[in-house]
Amino acid sequence: MQEKVEAPSILVMNSVEVLYDNVMLAIKGVSVQVPKGEMIALLGSNGAGKSTTLKAISGLLKSERGHISRGEITFEGTNITEMLAQDRVEMGICHVIEGRRVFEHLTPDENLTAAAPMGMSRSKLNVEKDKIYSYFPRLAERRNSQSGYLSGGEQQMLAIGRALVTQPSLLMLDEPSLGLAPFLVAEIFGILQKINREEGMSVLLVEQNALAALEIVSEGYLIENGRVVMHGTAEALKANSDIQEFYLGGGEGTDFHNVKHYSRRKRWLS
């Protein structure tokens, strides 16, 4: 039997620490790898350091008076630790920030146009728009409506669509399920899986909804108190008794918002 050959990593974080205001240590020696073409999840409770990890990768720390104080980040073999955020976008890193941030006064079609890279031809933009509308039929139906009147799920689809226009190699999503009904979460996650499969796009997904995330990713990292405390395949994490008890509600789908007073009982922190 042939051994499975591991895909090379498109992104490698090596022992990264992040300081805010030169005082507060937000993440503490976080190491994460995203194999090319794979979907990886960062799981953990609110305030664990998941969003900070994404901002360290995309270069958005500086706007919040944060910086990487230790460690390094490489993308496609290039050290990007000190690189400007815009340069990282041009390399193929796209970060969809939590909160469905779209231009509400513009239509979805105008939002996609506004997100297109400088120099993209109109014909190429139209090809990309058609592809996005094929992934998100709801957006196609509402393409000429004002985006502020879209539902929460439709705005999340538009936020992802705006990211896809930039043709990223690595798509990072921060809490895409937040505030959405379960059927919409299932629909959006199913579309992300399809995009990953058909485009070969690497995806790094930050989620508190562990049950939904572990259904679509190949691996997951559990972050608590700024540290990676567990890493494994999605199947291994779903089967882990601690994950089941504290993050999956014993298999009933409890998300992190509802988990309280569990940290002292975690065996992996002892």
ZARO-793821 format. One line per field, with one value per residue: residue in three letters; x, y, z of N, C-alpha, C, O in turn. Coordinates in steps of 0.02 Angstrom, whole numbers, plus 50000, padded with zeros to 5 digits. Each point is the difference from the previous one (the first is absolute). Layout:
N
tifi: (Ala/...) .
n.x: (X/...) .
n.y: (Y/...) .
n.z: (Z/...) .
ca.x: (X/...) .
ca.y: (Y/...) .
ca.z: (Z/...) .
c.x: (X/...) .
c.y: (Y/...) .
c.z: (Z/...) .
o.x: (X/...) .
o.y: (Y/...) .
o.z: (Z/...) .
//
This chain:
270
tifi: (Met/Gln/Glu/Lys/Val/Glu/Ala/Pro/Ser/Ile/Leu/Val/Met/Asn/Ser/Val/Glu/Val/Leu/Tyr/Asp/Asn/Val/Met/Leu/Ala/Ile/Lys/Gly/Val/Ser/Val/Gln/Val/Pro/Lys/Gly/Glu/Met/Ile/Ala/Leu/Leu/Gly/Ser/Asn/Gly/Ala/Gly/Lys/Ser/Thr/Thr/Leu/Lys/Ala/Ile/Ser/Gly/Leu/Leu/Lys/Ser/Glu/Arg/Gly/His/Ile/Ser/Arg/Gly/Glu/Ile/Thr/Phe/Glu/Gly/Thr/Asn/Ile/Thr/Glu/Met/Leu/Ala/Gln/Asp/Arg/Val/Glu/Met/Gly/Ile/Cys/His/Val/Ile/Glu/Gly/Arg/Arg/Val/Phe/Glu/His/Leu/Thr/Pro/Asp/Glu/Asn/Leu/Thr/Ala/Ala/Ala/Pro/Met/Gly/Met/Ser/Arg/Ser/Lys/Leu/Asn/Val/Glu/Lys/Asp/Lys/Ile/Tyr/Ser/Tyr/Phe/Pro/Arg/Leu/Ala/Glu/Arg/Arg/Asn/Ser/Gln/Ser/Gly/Tyr/Leu/Ser/Gly/Gly/Glu/Gln/Gln/Met/Leu/Ala/Ile/Gly/Arg/Ala/Leu/Val/Thr/Gln/Pro/Ser/Leu/Leu/Met/Leu/Asp/Glu/Pro/Ser/Leu/Gly/Leu/Ala/Pro/Phe/Leu/Val/Ala/Glu/Ile/Phe/Gly/Ile/Leu/Gln/Lys/Ile/Asn/Arg/Glu/Glu/Gly/Met/Ser/Val/Leu/Leu/Val/Glu/Gln/Asn/Ala/Leu/Ala/Ala/Leu/Glu/Ile/Val/Ser/Glu/Gly/Tyr/Leu/Ile/Glu/Asn/Gly/Arg/Val/Val/Met/His/Gly/Thr/Ala/Glu/Ala/Leu/Lys/Ala/Asn/Ser/Asp/Ile/Gln/Glu/Phe/Tyr/Leu/Gly/Gly/Gly/Glu/Gly/Thr/Asp/Phe/His/Asn/Val/Lys/His/Tyr/Ser/Arg/Arg/Lys/Arg/Trp/Leu/Ser) .
n.x: (50042/49936/50109/49934/49976/50080/49894/50039/50083/49888/49952/50072/49934/50072/49936/49902/50075/49910/50058/49948/50003/50025/49890/49920/50015/50014/50097/49965/50057/49949/49962/50024/49940/50044/49956/50093/49946/50070/49937/50025/49999/49949/50044/49891/50040/49900/50038/49948/49936/49894/49927/50014/49950/49889/49964/50004/49908/49906/50036/49926/50091/50057/49935/50052/50063/49978/50038/50044/49959/49919/50105/49963/50003/49968/50040/49947/49993/49899/50107/49916/50084/50084/49965/50029/49937/50027/50086/49964/49963/50076/50025/49924/50045/49935/49997/49959/50003/50047/49916/50050/50112/49898/50023/49992/50084/50076/50007/49921/49912/49921/49923/49922/49912/49918/49936/49938/50047/50075/49938/49935/50038/49978/50073/50099/50002/50003/50105/50069/49984/50039/50110/50033/49992/50095/50085/50003/49961/50032/50105/50011/49970/50091/50017/49891/50020/49917/50107/49984/49982/50111/49972/49957/49905/49904/49960/49942/49893/49928/49965/49921/49892/49961/49965/49895/49938/50006/49905/49924/50096/50006/49936/50007/49978/49963/50020/50050/50044/50093/49959/50074/49920/49950/49894/49984/49977/49901/49918/49988/49954/49887/49950/49986/49914/49899/49974/49968/49894/49917/49990/49950/49894/50096/49983/49991/49981/49966/50031/49902/49977/50019/49906/49966/50041/49964/49914/50041/50008/50095/50009/50041/49969/50049/49924/50096/49919/49935/49933/50094/49888/49970/50046/49926/50011/49969/50049/50104/50005/49980/50096/50045/50050/50112/50055/50019/50087/50107/50022/50010/50047/50109/50051/50004/50112/50021/49941/50077/49932/49988/50091/49957/50063/50045/50005/49931/49914/50027/49955/49933/49916/49956) .
n.y: (49940/50043/50023/50010/50027/50007/50035/50030/50022/50008/49933/50086/49943/50087/49923/49983/50084/49993/50082/49998/50072/49923/49988/50046/49929/50040/50023/49895/50068/50092/49897/50063/49906/50064/49902/49983/50099/50038/49917/50109/49920/50101/49918/50019/49992/50027/50050/49925/50066/49967/50056/49981/49906/50005/50038/49916/49935/50030/49973/49924/49935/50000/49944/49901/50054/49957/49925/49989/49944/49938/49961/49899/50085/49892/50067/49900/49972/50051/50034/49953/49938/50009/49900/50066/50064/50109/50026/50027/50106/50083/50000/50074/50092/49912/50110/49897/50111/49983/49929/49911/49990/50044/49996/50039/50075/49924/50015/49921/50026/50066/49941/49946/50062/50020/49909/50039/49901/50049/50066/49998/49917/50079/50001/50052/50112/50033/50002/50087/50091/50000/50026/50108/50056/49981/50069/50099/49895/49963/49960/49892/49928/49981/49936/49983/49908/50059/50030/50111/49992/50010/49902/49970/49940/50058/50038/49924/49982/50076/49984/49921/50029/50056/49930/49960/50085/49993/49941/49999/50033/50107/49908/50112/49907/50106/49899/49927/49937/50063/49950/49918/50026/49939/50034/50087/49979/49955/50076/50064/49954/49999/50096/50020/49944/50049/50083/49974/49969/50076/50048/49921/50037/50059/49914/50112/49901/50107/49925/50055/50036/49978/50015/50107/50055/49967/50070/50098/50003/50050/50113/49950/50108/49936/50080/49989/50075/50003/49924/49975/49992/50051/49897/50038/49888/50023/49934/50030/50081/49973/49959/50098/49926/50010/49949/49890/49968/50005/49911/49899/50044/49973/50088/50057/49985/49941/50097/50043/50029/49903/50029/49929/50090/50047/50113/50035/50016/50104/49911/50041/50019/49898) .
n.z: (50000/49918/50011/50090/49893/50079/50023/49897/50071/50004/50079/50012/50071/50001/50054/49949/49996/50068/49949/50100/49913/49921/49979/49934/50086/49895/49949/50026/49932/49960/50023/49909/49994/49917/50032/49942/49991/50080/50044/50016/50079/49998/50063/50019/50104/50043/49907/49933/49934/50019/50064/50109/50035/50017/50100/50075/49999/50054/50103/50038/50002/49903/49926/50017/49925/49898/50074/49897/50088/49953/49981/49964/49925/49995/49919/50003/50110/49988/50013/50058/50044/49926/49965/49914/50067/49992/50067/50103/50016/50009/50110/50041/50047/50020/50024/50017/49981/50100/49980/49952/50004/50014/49889/50106/50001/50034/49889/50003/49935/50047/50056/49940/49966/50074/49992/49915/49974/50067/49934/50092/49935/49923/49915/50016/49985/49893/49957/50021/49936/49895/49995/50000/49903/49943/50027/49947/49997/50102/50001/49972/50081/50064/49910/49983/50063/50048/49980/49985/49889/49986/49954/50100/49993/49989/50098/50059/49971/50042/50105/50011/49990/50089/50081/49995/50036/50112/49991/50082/50050/50039/50011/50016/50058/49993/50045/49931/50083/50006/50092/49983/49925/50081/49996/50071/50109/50028/50011/50091/50092/49997/50030/50110/50046/49991/50071/50104/50011/50006/50100/50063/50009/50003/50070/50011/50049/49989/50078/49997/49896/50109/50059/50019/50089/50102/49991/50038/50112/49963/50001/50092/49999/50076/49978/50055/50024/49907/50049/49945/50000/49905/49989/49924/49992/49894/49923/49965/49922/49892/49957/49965/50067/49990/49915/50008/50064/49965/49933/50048/50090/49998/49949/50096/49999/50092/50003/49929/49914/49945/49940/50077/50029/49907/50004/50080/49929/49968/49950/49918/50072/49996) .
ca.x: (49958/50037/49987/49972/50050/49972/50005/50042/49961/49999/50011/50031/50013/50047/50010/49984/49972/49974/49991/49962/50024/50063/49987/49957/50018/49936/50012/50062/50035/49953/50026/49945/50016/49944/50022/49972/49937/49961/49961/50023/49960/50024/49943/50013/49950/50007/50058/50055/50056/49990/49999/50068/50041/49986/50026/50073/50014/49980/50035/49954/50014/50026/49944/49974/50058/50030/50055/50030/50060/50043/49978/49996/49947/50019/49946/50031/50072/50027/49988/49956/49988/50001/49974/49939/49939/49983/50045/49977/49942/50025/50030/49946/49968/49940/49972/49931/49995/49936/49950/49968/50011/49990/49976/49928/49966/50011/49970/50050/50041/50047/50047/50050/50042/50043/50050/50045/50068/50019/50028/49959/49960/49928/49980/50020/49956/49935/50008/50002/49933/49957/50020/49975/49927/49984/50007/49951/49941/49962/50028/49981/49931/49997/50060/49986/49967/50046/50028/49977/49936/50009/49998/50066/50032/50018/50057/50059/50018/50029/50067/50043/50006/50047/50067/50016/50017/50072/50032/50051/50025/49980/49941/49992/49932/49993/49932/49949/49935/49975/49935/49961/49960/50037/49993/50044/50069/50011/50003/50062/50057/49999/50027/50072/50029/49999/50052/50064/50008/50003/50051/50063/50017/50012/49953/50012/49934/49993/49931/49978/49954/50046/49966/49995/50067/50034/49968/50024/50072/50039/50035/49981/50042/49962/50037/49974/50045/50054/50045/49972/49999/49986/50001/49990/49953/49932/49971/50029/49974/49930/49998/50032/49949/50000/49968/49929/49968/50003/49990/49946/49942/49986/49974/49937/50010/50009/50058/50043/49967/49962/50044/50023/50032/50026/50072/50038/49989/50030/50058/50057/50033/50033) .
ca.y: (50060/50062/50048/50064/50054/50061/50059/50052/50052/50066/50047/49972/50044/49965/50028/50072/50037/50066/50049/50061/50057/49979/49976/49942/49944/49973/49930/49981/49945/49962/49969/49973/49988/49989/49967/50029/49969/49971/50043/49992/50040/50022/49995/50025/50044/50071/50029/49952/50021/49977/50058/50029/49957/50018/50068/49994/49973/50048/50063/50051/50015/50067/50047/49992/50010/49936/49979/49935/50011/49941/49950/50022/49974/49994/49986/49976/49999/50067/50028/50059/50024/50073/50026/50041/49963/50003/49954/49932/49991/49990/49933/49950/49989/50041/49992/50023/50019/49987/50054/50010/50070/50015/50068/49991/50045/49974/49934/49947/50004/50056/49978/49956/50043/50040/49956/49973/50028/50049/49970/49945/50022/49993/49933/49954/50013/49970/49927/49987/50011/49944/49942/50013/49992/49929/49972/50031/50018/50052/50064/50013/50025/50066/50035/50071/50029/50034/49948/50010/49966/49928/49965/49987/49947/50027/50044/49958/49975/50055/50012/49947/50014/50055/49971/49957/50042/50013/49937/49983/49932/49983/50036/49995/50021/50008/49988/50009/49975/50041/50030/49971/49941/49939/49981/50044/49978/49939/50020/50037/49954/49955/50037/50006/49935/49994/50045/49968/49940/50016/50050/49983/50057/49984/50037/50000/50017/50012/49985/49976/49945/49945/49945/50016/50006/49935/49962/50019/50008/49938/50003/50056/50020/50028/50053/50024/50046/50020/49944/49941/49946/49936/50001/49934/49996/50015/49940/49988/50050/49984/49940/50012/50006/50068/50042/49984/50024/50072/50040/49973/49987/49929/49982/50034/50061/50060/50038/50024/50052/49969/49960/50040/49966/49935/50000/49964/49928/49975/49958/50018/50058/49981) .
ca.z: (50000/49997/50053/49978/49998/50028/49958/50029/50035/49969/50055/50061/50058/50043/50068/49994/50056/49981/50055/49989/50040/50031/50069/50005/49958/49977/49983/50034/49969/49958/49939/49960/49930/49954/49940/49938/49977/50054/50044/50069/50047/50065/50045/50067/50028/49986/50032/50005/49959/49931/49955/50001/49957/49931/49988/49994/49933/49948/50009/50025/50070/50010/50008/50068/50044/50016/49957/50014/50040/49996/49952/49931/49958/49929/49952/49938/50009/50011/50067/49995/50068/50003/49937/50004/49987/49929/49964/50013/49956/49932/49997/49997/50065/50008/50067/50008/50070/50033/50001/49935/49982/49930/49988/50002/49953/49932/49985/50000/49941/50010/50051/49968/49958/50045/50030/49949/50002/49950/49939/49974/49942/50007/49979/50053/50057/49985/50008/50072/50027/49980/50040/50067/49999/49993/50067/50045/49960/50035/49981/49931/50001/50032/49978/49988/50059/50045/50043/50068/50008/49997/50064/50028/49962/49934/50009/50010/49934/49963/50029/49973/49929/49992/50008/49943/49943/50001/49979/50051/50008/50068/50022/50073/50019/50072/50025/49949/50021/50056/49995/49945/50014/49982/49930/49961/50014/49960/49929/49987/50008/49942/49943/50012/49985/49927/49974/50017/49959/49929/49986/50033/50042/50070/50043/50073/50025/50072/50017/50066/49986/49986/49967/49929/49970/49994/49947/49934/49998/50007/50064/50043/50056/50056/50032/50064/50035/49957/49984/49969/50050/49968/49927/49973/49945/50021/50029/50066/50046/50014/50041/50065/50052/50026/49949/50001/50061/50011/49939/49958/50041/50000/49935/49987/49961/50040/49977/50054/50039/50054/50042/50057/50057/49979/49988/50051/49993/49938/50014/49959/50029/50063) .
c.x: (50044/49982/49973/50053/49967/50010/50047/49956/50005/50015/50031/50009/50044/50011/49988/49970/49978/49989/49956/50026/50064/49991/49963/50020/49936/50005/50071/50031/49956/50036/49943/50026/49936/50027/49964/49938/49957/49959/50018/49958/50041/49940/50019/49946/50013/50059/50060/50062/49993/50003/50068/50046/49989/50029/50077/50019/49986/50034/49957/50013/50017/49945/49969/50056/50028/50058/50025/50066/50049/49971/49998/49942/50026/49940/50032/50076/50033/49982/49960/49990/49996/49969/49936/49939/49983/50044/49980/49938/50023/50033/49947/49967/49940/49965/49930/49988/49931/49953/49970/50006/49996/49979/49924/49962/50009/49963/50054/50046/50052/50051/50055/50047/50050/50056/50052/50069/50010/50030/49961/49957/49926/49977/50018/49956/49932/50002/49999/49932/49954/50015/49972/49924/49979/50007/49946/49939/49957/50026/49982/49930/49995/50055/49989/49960/50052/50023/49978/49934/50005/49993/50071/50039/50023/50059/50064/50023/50034/50071/50049/50011/50050/50072/50020/50019/50075/50040/50055/50024/49981/49942/49992/49933/49994/49926/49945/49930/49966/49932/49955/49961/50037/49995/50044/50073/50016/50007/50067/50061/50003/50030/50076/50035/50004/50055/50068/50014/50012/50056/50068/50024/50010/49956/50021/49938/50001/49927/49991/49952/50042/49967/49996/50069/50032/49968/50032/50077/50035/50036/49975/50053/49955/50044/49965/50053/50063/50049/49962/50005/49984/50001/49990/49953/49930/49968/50026/49972/49927/49994/50029/49948/49997/49965/49925/49965/49996/49984/49945/49938/49981/49970/49935/50009/50005/50060/50036/49967/49967/50043/50029/50035/50028/50076/50038/49992/50033/50064/50061/50036/50038/50072) .
c.y: (50062/50046/50065/50054/50064/50059/50050/50055/50066/50053/49963/50056/49961/50039/50075/50026/50069/50042/50057/50054/49983/49973/49934/49946/49963/49927/49983/49938/49956/49975/49965/49990/49989/49966/50029/49962/49970/50053/49984/50046/50019/50004/50029/50048/50073/50028/49954/50020/49981/50058/50034/49960/50017/50068/50000/49976/50052/50068/50056/50019/50074/50051/49997/50005/49933/49985/49931/50012/49942/49951/50028/49967/49997/49981/49984/50004/50067/50024/50064/50034/50076/50033/50041/49959/49998/49953/49928/49983/49984/49932/49946/49983/50047/49983/50030/50011/49984/50060/50018/50072/50009/50073/49997/50043/49978/49934/49947/50003/50056/49983/49957/50041/50039/49959/49974/50032/50053/49964/49941/50026/49989/49930/49948/50008/49967/49924/49982/50009/49942/49938/50007/49991/49927/49964/50024/50024/50054/50069/50019/50029/50070/50047/50075/50032/50036/49950/50006/49965/49924/49970/49991/49947/50024/50048/49961/49970/50053/50015/49948/50012/50056/49975/49959/50039/50013/49938/49977/49928/49973/50045/49989/50031/50002/49997/50011/49977/50045/50031/49972/49938/49938/49981/50044/49983/49939/50017/50034/49954/49950/50033/50009/49934/49990/50043/49970/49942/50019/50049/49981/50054/49977/50045/49992/50031/50008/49990/49984/49941/49939/49944/50011/50000/49933/49955/50015/50005/49933/49997/50059/50012/50031/50050/50021/50044/50016/49945/49945/49943/49933/50010/49929/50002/50016/49939/49986/50049/49985/49940/50011/50015/50071/50047/49988/50032/50076/50042/49974/49983/49927/49977/50036/50068/50063/50039/50031/50052/49970/49959/50044/49954/49932/49998/49960/49924/49972/49961/50024/50062/49983/49979) .
c.z: (50000/50058/49971/50005/50025/49953/50032/50031/49963/50053/50059/50050/50048/50064/50002/50065/49976/50062/49976/50048/50038/50071/50000/49950/49979/49977/50019/49966/49957/49937/49963/49929/49960/49938/49938/49979/50054/50036/50072/50045/50061/50045/50068/50022/49982/50040/50007/49961/49926/49950/49996/49956/49927/49983/49995/49930/49946/50006/50027/50073/50011/50012/50070/50052/50025/49954/50021/50036/49997/49949/49929/49964/49928/49959/49933/50004/50012/50070/49993/50067/50005/49939/50011/49980/49925/49959/50011/49957/49929/49992/49997/50065/50006/50066/50002/50074/50027/49993/49933/49976/49924/49993/49993/49950/49927/49990/50007/49940/50006/50054/49971/49957/50043/50030/49951/50004/49946/49940/49974/49944/50013/49982/50053/50061/49989/50007/50074/50032/49984/50042/50071/50003/49992/50067/50048/49960/50034/49982/49929/49996/50027/49976/49991/50058/50043/50053/50072/50015/49992/50069/50026/49962/49931/50005/50013/49934/49959/50025/49973/49925/49985/50008/49939/49937/49996/49980/50050/49994/50069/50021/50075/50019/50075/50020/49947/50021/50051/49985/49945/50023/49977/49926/49955/50011/49957/49926/49984/50007/49943/49939/50008/49983/49924/49968/50012/49953/49926/49983/50030/50047/50073/50043/50073/50032/50076/50018/50074/49992/49979/49960/49925/49967/49989/49949/49932/49995/50004/50066/50040/50053/50053/50036/50064/50033/49959/49980/49963/50050/49970/49924/49976/49940/50026/50033/50070/50052/50018/50047/50070/50053/50029/49951/50001/50060/50002/49938/49955/50040/50002/49935/49983/49967/50041/49975/50060/50043/50062/50048/50056/50051/49982/50001/50052/49993/49938/50016/49960/50027/50064/49988) .
o.x: (50048/49942/50021/50033/49949/50053/50001/49944/50055/50028/49978/50034/49984/50034/50041/49953/50034/49969/50007/50009/50014/50048/50022/50001/49968/49956/50045/49985/50006/50032/49966/50039/49954/50032/49942/50001/49949/50013/49996/49984/50041/49955/50059/49960/50053/50006/50049/50055/50048/50035/50020/50043/50048/50029/50028/50051/50038/49997/50018/49961/49980/50008/49964/49992/50021/50005/49989/50045/50058/49940/50016/49976/50026/49957/50037/50034/50060/49943/50023/49956/49958/50004/49961/50005/49981/49977/50009/49993/49974/50001/50014/49965/50007/49988/49991/49994/49950/50021/49964/49949/50046/49980/49973/49945/49968/49982/50059/50060/50058/50057/50059/50061/50058/50053/50050/50005/49969/50040/50015/49964/49981/49957/49961/49981/49971/49952/49968/49980/49963/49955/49973/49974/49947/49963/49976/49994/49967/49961/49987/49986/49955/50014/50048/49975/50060/49959/49998/49982/49950/50011/50049/50060/50054/50043/50053/50060/50048/50045/50057/50055/50038/50045/50057/50037/50027/50061/50057/49964/49990/50007/49994/49984/50015/49961/49954/49951/49942/49992/49947/50023/50039/50048/50025/50040/50054/50042/50032/50046/50055/50036/50037/50055/50050/50034/50043/50056/50044/50028/50051/50060/49959/49990/50012/49985/50017/49956/50043/49991/50008/50031/50014/50008/50030/50028/49993/50027/49970/50011/49971/50035/49959/50053/49940/50059/50055/50051/49941/50055/50007/49978/50031/49976/49986/49964/49962/49987/49980/49953/49991/49955/49945/49960/49961/49946/49948/49983/49973/49953/49941/49964/49972/49951/49992/50052/49978/50018/49992/49975/50032/49984/49991/50029/50049/50037/50001/50047/50056/50055/50036/50035) .
o.y: (50005/50007/50021/50009/50022/50007/50007/50011/50023/50053/49945/50050/49944/50052/50038/49972/50031/49978/50024/49988/50029/49995/49951/50012/49967/49960/50042/49944/49939/50039/49957/50040/49965/50032/50019/49938/49970/50060/49942/50056/49961/50041/50002/50023/50016/49987/50016/49977/50008/49997/50023/50028/50005/50010/50039/50021/50007/50040/50059/50039/50029/50047/50045/49976/49994/50030/49978/50031/50006/49999/50058/49947/50050/49961/50040/50015/50004/49994/50048/50043/50026/50061/49985/49953/49948/49969/49958/49944/49955/49972/49943/49950/50060/49942/50060/49952/50002/50057/50050/50034/49982/50031/49980/49982/50027/49967/50015/49989/49991/50022/50008/49987/50006/50026/49971/50060/49998/49955/49977/50050/49958/49971/49955/49951/49971/49969/49952/49961/49977/49963/49952/49970/49980/49953/49964/50059/50039/50047/50058/50045/50038/50050/50038/50056/49987/49966/49950/49990/49965/50034/50010/50007/49982/50002/50020/49997/49986/50013/50016/49991/49996/50023/50002/49976/50008/50004/49992/49956/49940/50061/49943/50056/49951/50046/50039/50021/49988/50036/50027/49963/50003/49976/49977/50003/49997/49971/49983/50004/49980/49969/49993/50001/49973/49978/50000/49991/49971/49996/50030/50004/49964/50059/49944/50059/49952/50031/49967/49960/49987/49970/49955/49975/49988/49948/49959/50001/49949/49946/50047/49955/50042/49983/50014/49982/50005/50014/49990/49981/49948/50052/49954/50053/49995/50007/49981/49982/50007/49995/49958/50041/50024/50043/50047/50028/50028/50059/50038/49972/49983/49950/49987/50034/50054/49970/49992/50008/50034/49970/50050/49941/49951/49945/49966/49962/49939/50027/49990/50016/50041/49982) .
o.z: (50038/50018/49946/50051/49973/49970/50062/49979/49983/49984/50018/49987/50019/50001/50025/50028/49958/50049/49944/50059/50052/50038/50031/49940/50041/50015/49995/50019/50001/49964/50028/49974/50023/49959/50004/49996/49984/49994/50021/49980/50025/49989/50018/49960/49973/50060/50034/50015/49962/49950/49947/49965/49962/49946/49962/49973/49953/49954/49993/50029/50050/50039/50020/50056/50058/49946/50056/49973/50021/49989/49989/50020/49974/50021/49972/49950/50011/50022/49970/50006/50037/49992/50045/49961/49974/49952/49955/49976/49968/49945/49980/50005/49993/50015/49993/50039/49964/50007/49995/49989/49964/50050/49948/49979/49955/50049/50001/50006/49980/49995/50016/49998/49982/50016/50020/50014/49947/50007/49945/50008/50041/50032/50014/50032/50046/50023/50020/50043/50043/50019/50029/50047/50023/50014/50043/49985/49965/49992/49984/49961/49981/50033/50004/49993/49994/50031/50037/50058/50004/50050/49963/49988/49978/49956/49977/49987/49963/49961/49985/49975/49953/49965/49978/49958/49945/49996/49981/49974/50010/50003/50023/49981/50034/49986/50011/49969/50018/49950/49987/50044/49952/49972/49949/49953/49970/49965/49951/49959/49978/49961/49951/49972/49974/49954/49956/49976/49968/49945/49982/50014/50027/49984/50024/49990/50036/49971/50031/50045/49940/49956/49961/49945/49947/49983/49954/49945/50019/50027/49973/50022/49985/50026/49999/50002/50027/49969/50011/50020/50033/49975/50026/49980/50060/50049/50044/50057/50058/50040/50044/49990/50016/50020/49997/49994/50018/50007/49959/49973/50002/49997/49947/49987/49973/49988/50057/50059/50051/50048/49986/50006/50036/49999/49982/50031/49990/50029/50023/49977/50027/50048) .
//
